[in-house]
Amino acid sequence: MPKEPTQVLRAIKMFIAPLSPPVYAFETSIRSTPFRILISVLLSARTQDPVTEKAAARLFARAATPESMLRLPIEEVSRLIYPVGFYRTKARNILAICAILHQGGEFPSSLDELLQLPGIGRKSANLVLSLAFRIPAIAVDTHVFRIARRLGWACGKTPDLVEKELERLFPRRSWPQVNQVLVGFGQTICRPVSPKCRECVLGKTCPSSEVKP
């Protein structure tokens, strides 16, 4: 098994492809407009991808633009996106974002602009940059944070530090793949609890593997 990070990432991607990680279906379902990507990414925080995908579908079936979404009462937005995590707070943030977008101007397409939006943190902003605008960025969620440390690719104690370590480790062209591949890996094999080390393509080379040589 290769040890060069880009080659390892490629090996993981090939290994998990037949397992159909939920993140693949989720990202495919939201790739239509920057607005849909932005709101779907907001919904996805602390929520499993299949739950997010269904909630986003319900919401966008009812209102597909900032203008039409602003006409919905917050109670209806909350009901449509339930049971995503923190659905009441997310409903408020969705309507606040829609109000900002409704004011006109260019859709926020930089990290600084996205970070000004209610409910959008650095991980979410980087994911929107990558999915909506094809701007290379590494979104560090719980899966990426955990797996990067397990593989010895990072030792930072915060997502921001791990993001910087991964940016130095991978060529810029590979940045968009890091989140998707490691999230898919975390959803199927390298789970938070009871990782499937004996089934893993990295089972004998990963420094954190439970499979002993």
C-alpha positions as CSV (number, residue, x, y, z in Angstrom):
1,M,0.0,0.0,0.0
2,P,1.5,3.4,-1.0
3,K,2.3,5.8,1.8
4,E,2.3,9.1,-0.1
5,P,-0.9,10.9,1.0
6,T,-2.3,11.6,-2.5
7,Q,-1.9,8.0,-3.4
8,V,-3.4,6.8,-0.2
9,L,-6.4,9.2,-0.8
10,R,-6.8,7.7,-4.2
11,A,-6.7,4.1,-2.8
12,I,-9.4,5.0,-0.2
13,K,-11.5,6.5,-2.9
14,M,-11.4,3.4,-5.1
15,F,-12.0,1.2,-2.0
16,I,-15.1,2.9,-0.8
17,A,-16.7,3.6,-4.2
18,P,-18.6,0.2,-4.3
19,L,-19.9,1.0,-0.7
20,S,-21.9,4.0,-1.9
21,P,-21.2,6.3,1.0
22,P,-24.1,8.6,1.8
23,V,-22.0,11.7,1.1
24,Y,-21.9,10.8,-2.6
25,A,-25.7,10.8,-3.0
26,F,-26.0,13.9,-0.8
27,E,-23.5,16.0,-2.9
28,T,-25.1,14.8,-6.1
29,S,-28.6,15.8,-4.9
30,I,-27.6,19.3,-4.1
31,R,-25.4,20.2,-7.1
32,S,-27.8,22.5,-8.9
33,T,-27.5,26.1,-7.8
34,P,-25.2,27.9,-5.3
35,F,-28.3,28.7,-3.2
36,R,-29.4,25.1,-2.9
37,I,-25.8,24.1,-2.1
38,L,-25.5,26.8,0.6
39,I,-28.8,26.0,2.3
40,S,-28.2,22.2,2.1
41,V,-24.7,22.6,3.6
42,L,-26.2,24.7,6.4
43,L,-28.7,21.9,7.1
44,S,-26.0,19.2,7.1
45,A,-24.2,20.4,10.2
46,R,-24.5,17.7,12.9
47,T,-26.9,15.8,10.8
48,Q,-26.5,12.6,8.8
49,D,-26.5,13.0,5.1
50,P,-29.6,10.9,4.3
51,V,-31.6,13.0,6.8
52,T,-30.2,16.3,5.3
53,E,-31.0,15.1,1.8
54,K,-34.6,14.5,2.6
55,A,-35.0,17.7,4.6
56,A,-33.5,19.8,1.8
57,A,-35.8,18.1,-0.8
58,R,-38.9,18.9,1.2
59,L,-37.8,22.5,1.7
60,F,-36.9,23.2,-1.9
61,A,-40.0,21.5,-3.2
62,R,-41.9,24.2,-1.2
63,A,-39.6,27.1,-2.0
64,A,-36.6,27.1,-4.4
65,T,-35.4,30.7,-4.2
66,P,-34.6,33.2,-1.5
67,E,-37.6,35.3,-2.4
68,S,-40.1,32.4,-2.2
69,M,-38.5,31.1,0.9
70,L,-38.9,34.4,2.6
71,R,-42.7,34.1,2.2
72,L,-42.7,31.0,4.4
73,P,-43.3,31.5,8.1
74,I,-40.5,30.3,10.3
75,E,-42.8,27.6,11.8
76,E,-43.2,26.0,8.3
77,V,-39.5,26.2,7.6
78,S,-38.8,24.4,10.9
79,R,-41.4,21.8,10.1
80,L,-40.0,21.1,6.6
81,I,-36.4,20.6,7.8
82,Y,-37.2,18.6,10.9
83,P,-35.5,16.4,12.2
84,V,-32.1,17.9,11.2
85,G,-30.1,18.9,14.2
86,F,-30.9,22.3,15.7
87,Y,-33.7,22.7,13.2
88,R,-35.3,25.8,14.9
89,T,-31.9,27.7,14.9
90,K,-31.3,26.6,11.3
91,A,-34.8,27.8,10.2
92,R,-34.0,31.2,11.6
93,N,-30.6,31.3,9.9
94,I,-32.1,30.1,6.6
95,L,-34.6,33.0,6.6
96,A,-31.9,35.5,7.7
97,I,-29.7,34.3,4.8
98,C,-32.6,34.6,2.4
99,A,-33.2,38.2,3.5
100,I,-29.5,39.0,2.9
101,L,-29.6,37.4,-0.6
102,H,-32.8,39.1,-1.4
103,Q,-31.2,42.5,-1.0
104,G,-29.3,41.8,-4.3
105,G,-25.8,42.0,-5.3
106,E,-23.4,39.2,-6.1
107,F,-24.0,35.8,-4.5
108,P,-21.3,35.4,-1.8
109,S,-18.4,33.5,-3.4
110,S,-15.4,34.1,-1.1
111,L,-14.5,32.6,2.3
112,D,-14.8,36.0,4.0
113,E,-18.2,36.7,2.4
114,L,-19.6,33.3,3.3
115,L,-18.4,33.6,6.9
116,Q,-20.6,36.7,7.3
117,L,-23.7,34.6,6.7
118,P,-25.7,33.4,9.8
119,G,-25.0,29.8,10.7
120,I,-22.1,29.4,8.2
121,G,-18.8,28.5,9.8
122,R,-15.4,27.8,8.2
123,K,-16.1,24.1,7.4
124,S,-19.4,25.0,5.8
125,A,-17.9,27.9,3.9
126,N,-15.1,25.8,2.5
127,L,-17.6,23.2,1.4
128,V,-19.7,25.7,-0.4
129,L,-16.6,27.1,-2.2
130,S,-15.7,23.7,-3.4
131,L,-19.2,22.4,-4.4
132,A,-20.7,25.6,-5.7
133,F,-17.7,27.5,-7.2
134,R,-15.1,24.8,-7.8
135,I,-12.7,26.8,-5.7
136,P,-10.1,24.4,-4.1
137,A,-10.8,24.2,-0.3
138,I,-10.6,21.6,2.4
139,A,-13.7,21.4,4.7
140,V,-12.7,19.8,8.0
141,D,-15.7,18.2,9.6
142,T,-15.7,15.5,12.3
143,H,-14.8,12.7,9.9
144,V,-11.9,14.6,8.2
145,F,-10.6,15.7,11.6
146,R,-10.7,12.2,13.1
147,I,-9.3,10.3,10.1
148,A,-6.5,12.8,9.3
149,R,-5.3,12.4,12.9
150,R,-5.7,8.6,12.7
151,L,-3.6,8.4,9.6
152,G,-0.9,10.6,11.0
153,W,-1.6,13.3,8.4
154,A,-2.3,15.9,11.1
155,C,-1.8,16.4,14.8
156,G,-3.7,19.7,15.3
157,K,-6.2,19.9,18.1
158,T,-8.7,22.1,16.3
159,P,-10.3,21.8,12.8
160,D,-8.6,25.0,11.7
161,L,-5.2,23.7,12.5
162,V,-5.9,20.3,10.8
163,E,-7.1,22.3,7.7
164,K,-3.8,24.1,7.5
165,E,-1.9,20.8,7.9
166,L,-3.8,19.1,5.1
167,E,-3.4,22.2,2.8
168,R,0.4,21.8,3.2
169,L,0.2,18.0,2.7
170,F,-1.9,17.9,-0.4
171,P,-1.5,19.7,-3.8
172,R,-4.1,22.3,-4.3
173,R,-5.8,20.3,-7.1
174,S,-6.5,17.5,-4.6
175,W,-8.1,19.7,-1.9
176,P,-11.8,19.3,-3.1
177,Q,-11.4,15.5,-2.9
178,V,-10.2,15.4,0.7
179,N,-13.5,16.1,2.3
180,Q,-15.6,13.9,0.1
181,V,-13.3,10.9,0.3
182,L,-12.6,11.1,4.0
183,V,-16.2,11.7,4.9
184,G,-17.2,8.7,2.8
185,F,-14.5,6.7,4.4
186,G,-15.7,7.7,7.9
187,Q,-19.3,6.9,7.0
188,T,-18.5,3.3,5.9
189,I,-15.2,2.0,7.3
190,C,-13.2,4.4,9.5
191,R,-16.1,5.0,11.9
192,P,-15.8,6.9,15.2
193,V,-16.5,3.8,17.2
194,S,-15.6,0.3,16.2
195,P,-13.8,1.1,12.9
196,K,-13.7,-1.8,10.4
197,C,-10.0,-2.1,10.4
198,R,-10.0,-5.8,9.3
199,E,-12.0,-4.9,6.2
200,C,-10.0,-1.7,5.5
201,V,-7.7,-1.3,2.5
202,L,-5.3,0.4,5.0
203,G,-5.7,-2.2,7.7
204,K,-2.1,-3.3,7.8
205,T,-0.5,0.1,7.2
206,C,-2.6,2.7,9.1
207,P,-0.7,3.8,12.3
208,S,-4.0,3.6,14.2
209,S,-5.2,0.2,12.9
210,E,-6.5,-2.3,15.3
211,V,-5.1,-5.1,13.0
212,K,-1.8,-6.1,14.5
213,P,1.0,-7.1,12.1
